[in-house]
Every structure is written in structure tokens, then in C-alpha cells.
Amino acid sequence: MKRKSIKMVAALALMGVGFASTLAAQTLGPDPSLCDGSAEPTILVRVTGLKSRDGTIRVRTFSGDPSTYFNKKFAQKRLLYPTPNAGSVDICVPVGAAGVYAVDVRHDANNNGDTDRSDGVGASGNPKFSLWTILLGKKPSAQQVQVNVGRGTTIVPITVRYL
């Protein structure tokens, strides 16, 4: 009897691990399957450092002239999603062509659409800057934030920082 119970517990545990890994592996984006082995140039933004699971996550990509990085008028892509309740926060961004890009993330924790003290920010290369830095109009250098994207998926880890 004990052996059957142990086997059943083990089987249920494995099913739970499978479910948990599926939950943790959920990828957001207009077509998340592109980050699963496609040859199309994509960026998989892996967001960490969130203080809460409230609000929304915005990801933007920039290419071209580095002086236009982080200027909303020059965003190549802009994606906005509710912050997932659990699991990792991965966002698949198709960029259309290989090249040099910069990526930024904003966690609008109170979901008010404005940049305020509760928000967190981050950028590719994880430069040390904060919301105050952005509000003062300062940007990290292009060399710190540039990402070379080729064929397939380039993983870009971004740690969100808060005031």
C-alpha cells in the first residue's frame, strides 16, 4: 500500500512540476512562438527585479541613430501587457531585421499611464540609472545599451530599478 501511495505522490509531484514550468515559461508578445527556434530576428526580453505584480509592463525597441534611443517618437516597437501574476516575465519582440538595437522596460506599477514615483525602469545592458535620471533627461550611453541581433532569438535580460 505504501508503494502505491509513494508512486501516486511522485506522479502528482511530476505533474505539478510540469504545470509550474509551463506557467513559468509563458512568453508574452504579438507572436511568442517566434522566440522558440524561428530564424526571424527577435529579442526575448527577460524582465527581473519587479517589486510587485501589479500594473503593466511596457517594452520598447529602438534602432538607428543612438541619439534617438529612449525617445518615444523613435520607438520601433512598443508593446504593453498586464504584469503576469506569477512566473517569469519574458516578452518576445520581433524586430524585422538583424541589426543593432536598444531596449527599455517600464513597470507602471499603479497602471495610471503616467511616469511617477511608483514606476520601475530598466534598459538593455542594465546600466545604472533610475526614474530620476530619466525625468532629468539623462540617458545611458549607446555603448551600454546596444544589443546586436542576428538571425533567431537574442535574449536580453533587463533588471527593473525603482526609486
VEXZA-659981 format. One record per atom (N, C-alpha, C, O): residue in three letters; x, y, z. Coordinates in pm, whole numbers, plus 50000, padded with zeros to 5 digits. Layout:
BEGIN
ALAXYZ...
***
This chain:
BEGIN
MET500834988050000MET500005000050000MET500865012550000MET500575022249929LYS501955012450081LYS502825024050088LYS503465027049952LYS503605038649914ARG503865016449879ARG504505018449749ARG503565025349651ARG503985034249578LYS502285021349650LYS501325027649560LYS501145042349596LYS501035050849508SER501105045249726SER500945059149770SER502155067449729SER502025078849684ILE503335061749746ILE504565068849710ILE504595071449560ILE504955082349517LYS504215061249480LYS504205063049335LYS503185073749294LYS503455081749205MET502025073649359MET501005083449325MET501475097549361MET501275106849283VAL502075099049478VAL502595112149519VAL503685116749422VAL503725128449384ALA504545107549382ALA505605110949288ALA505025115149153ALA505495124849094ALA504015107949105ALA503385111448978ALA502705125048986ALA502825133048893LEU502005127749095LEU501365140749113LEU502395151949122LEU502185162949070ALA503505149149189ALA504565159249201ALA505135162449063ALA505375174149032LEU505375152248981LEU505895154648846LEU504905162648762LEU505305171448686MET503625159548775MET502615167248702MET502625181648749MET502495190848668GLY502795183748879GLY502845197348933GLY504055204848883GLY503965216748851VAL505205198048874VAL506415204248821VAL506195208048676VAL506595218948634GLY505565199348599GLY505275202348459GLY504365214448447GLY504585223048362PHE503345215148531PHE502415226448529PHE503145239148569PHE502955249548506ALA503955238448674ALA504685250348721ALA505645255348614ALA505755267448593SER506345246148545SER507285250648443SER506555256448324SER507055265648259THR505355251248293THR504555257148187THR504145271148226THR504195280348143LEU503725272948350LEU503325286148398LEU504515295648394LEU504375307048350ALA505665291048438ALA506845299648444ALA507355302948304ALA508005313148285ALA507075294448207ALA507615296148074ALA506705304147981ALA507015305447863GLN505605309248030GLN504695316947946GLN505415329247892GLN505975337147969THR505405330747761THR506055342047698THR504985351147638THR504055346547571LEU505125364147662LEU504215374047606LEU504775378947474LEU505945376747443GLY503945385647396GLY504385391447272GLY503355389447164GLY502435381447181PRO503485396647051PRO502505395246944PRO502495381246883PRO501455376546838ASP503655374546881ASP503755360646834ASP504885353846912ASP506005352746863PRO504575349347035PRO505625343547121PRO506335331547060PRO507485328647096SER505695324546968SER506325312646909SER507565316446827SER508405307846801LEU507685329046785LEU508865333246709LEU510155331946790LEU511235330546734CYS510035332446922CYS511225331247007CYS511555316647040CYS512455313847119ASP510825307346978ASP511055293047001ASP511695286546879ASP511145277046824GLY512835291546839GLY513585284946733GLY513355290546593GLY513875284846497SER512625301146579SER512425307246448SER513725313946402SER514535318246485ALA513925314846272ALA515095321646217ALA514875336746208ALA515805344246180GLU513635341146231GLU513335355546224GLU514065362746337GLU514085357746449PRO514645374446309PRO515315382046415PRO514315386446522PRO513375393846495THR514535381746644THR513665385146757THR514515387946880THR515655383446891ILE513915395446972ILE514535398147101ILE513625392247207ILE512435395547211LEU514165383747292LEU513415378547406LEU513845386647528LEU514925384547583VAL512985395847569VAL513275404447683VAL512905396747810VAL511745393247830ARG513885394247894ARG513685386848019ARG513735396948134ARG514815401448173VAL512545400348188VAL512405410848288VAL512535404948428VAL511845395448463THR513415410848510THR513555406748650THR513545419348738THR513615430548687GLY513455417248869GLY513555428248964GLY512235435248994GLY512235445749058LEU511115429548950LEU509835436048976LEU509525436249125LEU509685426149194LYS509075447849176LYS508715449149317LYS507315443749344LYS507015439749456SER506475443549242SER505125438349258SER504655432449126SER505325433749023ARG503515426149130ARG502915420449009ARG501665428448970ARG500775423248903ASP501615441049010ASP500515449848975ASP500865457448847ASP502025457848807GLY499865463448785GLY500095472548674GLY500435465948543GLY500005454848513THR501235473148464THR501595468748330THR503105469248308THR503835476148379ILE503525461748208ILE504925461748164ILE504935466748020ILE504225461547935ARG505755476947995ARG505915482147859ARG507335479347813ARG508295481947885VAL507465474247692VAL508765471947629VAL508805479847500VAL507865479447420ARG509925486947479ARG510125494147354ARG511485490247296ARG512445487947370THR511555489747164THR512835487647097THR513145499847011THR512245506646961PHE514435502446997PHE514925513846920PHE516055508946831PHE516825500246870SER516155514646712SER517275511646622SER517655524446551SER516985534746565GLY518735523846476GLY519155535946402GLY520045544846486GLY520885540046562ASP519865557646472ASP520695567746537ASP520625566546689ASP519535568046746PRO521745563846757PRO521735562546903PRO521215574846977PRO520765573747091SER521275586546915SER520775598446984SER519245598046999SER518675605847075THR518585588946925THR517125587746935THR516675576847032THR515475575147056TYR517635569447087TYR517275558847182TYR516485564847297TYR516815575547348PHE515445557947338PHE514595561347453PHE513725573647431PHE513125578847525ASN513665578547308ASN512735589247273ASN511495582547214ASN511585575647112LYS510345584447278LYS509145577147238LYS508755579447092LYS508115570747032LYS509135590647034LYS508825593346893LYS509565583946799LYS509145581946685PHE510675578046847PHE511515569746761PHE511465554946798PHE512295547146750ALA510515551046881ALA510405536846918ALA510025528746795ALA509075531946724GLN510785518146770GLN510505509446658GLN509295500546692GLN508385499146611LYS509315494846810LYS508205486546860LYS507855491546999LYS508715496147074ARG506555490647031ARG506075494047165ARG505025483747202ARG503975482947138LEU505325475747304LEU504415465147348LEU504035467647493LEU504885471347574LEU502765465647525LEU502255468047660LEU501405456247703LEU500495452147631TYR501695450747822TYR500965439047872TYR500695440548021TYR501475446848092PRO499585434648068PRO499395433948213PRO500535425648273PRO500965415748213THR501005429648388THR502075422248453THR501545408448495THR500535407648566PRO502205397448452PRO501725384148491PRO501725382648643PRO502585388048712ASN500745375148694ASN500615373048839ASN501755364748897ASN502105366449014ALA502325355948817ALA503375347048866ALA504255342848748ALA503935345448632GLY505355336648780GLY506245331548677GLY507185342248625GLY507165353848669SER508015338048531SER508955347548473SER508215357048380SER507115354048334VAL508825368348354VAL508235378048262VAL509155378748141VAL510175385648142ASP508775371448037ASP509515370947912ASP508615376647804ASP507445373047793ILE509175385647724ILE508405391947617ILE509175390347486ILE510315394947474CYS508545383847389CYS509155381447259CYS508815393047166CYS507655395847139VAL509865399747118VAL509685411447032VAL510295408546894VAL511515407846882PRO509465406946792PRO510015405546656PRO510525419246610PRO509815429246621VAL511755419646558VAL512325432546519VAL512415434346368VAL512725445346321GLY512155423946292GLY512075425346146GLY513365423546071GLY513365418045960ALA514475427946128ALA515765426846059ALA516895426146160ALA516815431646270ALA517955419246120ALA519155418946204ALA519705433046213ALA519545440946120GLY520355436146324GLY520935449346340GLY521245452446485GLY521255443546570VAL521485465146512VAL521815469746646VAL520585476546704VAL519975485146640TYR520225472746825TYR519015477646891TYR519315481847034TYR520335478147091ALA518405489547090ALA518375492547233ALA516965489347279ALA516005490747203VAL516835484947404VAL515535480947458VAL515335487747592VAL516265488647672ASP514115492447616ASP513815497147751ASP512515490847800ASP511665486447722VAL512385490647933VAL511225484848000VAL510745494848104VAL511545501248172ARG509435496148115ARG508865503948225ARG507785495648292ARG506905490248226HIS507875494648424HIS506825488148503HIS505955499248560HIS506355506248653ASP504765500848503ASP503795510648551ASP502995503748662ASP501905498548638ALA503555503748782ALA503015495748892ALA501595499548931ALA500815490848970ASN501245512248921ASN499885516248959ASN498965517548837ASN497815521648850ASN499485514248719ASN498705513548596ASN497945526548566ASN496805526248520ASN498585537848593ASN497915550448566ASN498335556648432ASN497805567048392GLY499265550348362GLY499695555248232GLY500695566548237GLY501225570548133ASP500985571648356ASP501955582548373ASP503235577148436ASP503225567048506THR504335583948409THR505585580548475THR505605587548610THR505575599848617ASP505665579648716ASP505655585348851ASP506525577248945ASP507175567648904ARG506545581149071ARG507455575349170ARG507295560249192ARG508235553749237SER506145554749162SER505945540349186SER506485531849072SER506565519649085ASP506855538048960ASP507285530648843ASP508735525848855ASP509555531648926GLY508995515048784GLY510345509948772GLY510775510448626GLY509935509548537VAL512065511748602VAL512585512548466VAL513835503848452VAL514515500648550GLY514115500248329GLY515325492648300GLY515635493648152GLY514785497448072ALA516855490048116ALA517265490547976ALA518235479147947ALA518845473448038SER518355475947819SER519315465747777SER520705469647828SER521045481447833GLY521495459847863GLY522815462347919GLY522785465448068GLY523835466048132ASN521595467348123ASN521395470448265ASN522285481648318ASN522975479848418PRO522265493248250PRO523045504648302PRO522445509448433PRO521255507348460LYS523255515748513LYS522775520848642LYS522155534548621LYS522845544648611PHE520835534648613PHE520085547048605PHE518745544648671PHE518365533248696SER518055555348698SER516785554148769SER515725562748702SER515985569448603LEU514565562448759LEU513475570748709LEU513865585548714LEU513535593148624TRP514585589448821TRP515025603548832TRP515945607048717TRP515835618048660THR516835597948681THR517755600448571THR516965603448444THR517295612648369ILE515935595548420ILE515115597248301ILE514355610448307ILE514305617948210LEU513765613348424LEU512995625748439LEU513875638048420LEU513385648548378LEU515165636848451LEU516095647848431LEU516635648548288LEU517435657248254GLY516175639048204GLY516575639148063GLY517905632748033GLY518415634247922LYS518485625648128LYS519765619048105LYS519495604848056LYS518545598248099LYS520355600247965LYS520215586847911LYS521545579447925LYS522615585547925PRO521475566247938PRO522725558647939PRO523375559347800PRO522705561947701SER524665557047796SER525375557847668SER524935546547575SER524515535947619ALA525035549247446ALA524665539347345ALA525475526447362ALA524935515547347GLN526755527747394GLN527605515947410GLN527105506947522GLN527275494747515GLN526505512647624GLN525985504747736GLN524735496947700GLN524515486147753VAL523915502247611VAL522595496447589VAL522425489347456VAL521405482747435GLN523375490347366GLN523215484247234GLN523315469047240GLN524125463347313VAL522445462747160VAL522365448247151VAL522455444547003VAL521715449846921ASN523365435446970ASN523465430446833ASN522495418846815ASN522585408846886VAL521585420246722VAL520575409846695VAL520845404246556VAL520945411646458GLY520965391046550GLY521155384246423GLY519935376046389GLY518815379446428ARG520135365246316ARG519035355946288ARG518685348546415ARG519575345246495GLY517425345746434GLY517005338446553GLY516745347946669GLY516525359846651THR516795342146789THR516415349646909THR517635353846989THR518525345847017THR517665366547026THR518685371947115THR518015374647249THR517045382147257ILE518545368447355ILE517985370447489ILE518605382947550ILE519825384447554VAL517715391847597VAL518165404447658VAL517595405147799VAL516425408347817PRO518425402247902PRO517945403448040PRO517915418048082PRO518875425448060ILE516805422248144ILE516685435948193ILE516185435648336ILE515135429848365THR516945441948426THR516545443148565THR515885456748586THR516475467148556VAL514655456348637VAL513915468648661VAL514405474848792VAL514585468048893ARG514625487948788ARG515085495348906ARG514025505548944ARG513325511048859TYR513915508049075TYR512935517349129TYR513635528349206TYR514825527249235LEU512895538949240LEU513455549649322LEU513855544349457LEU514355551849541
***
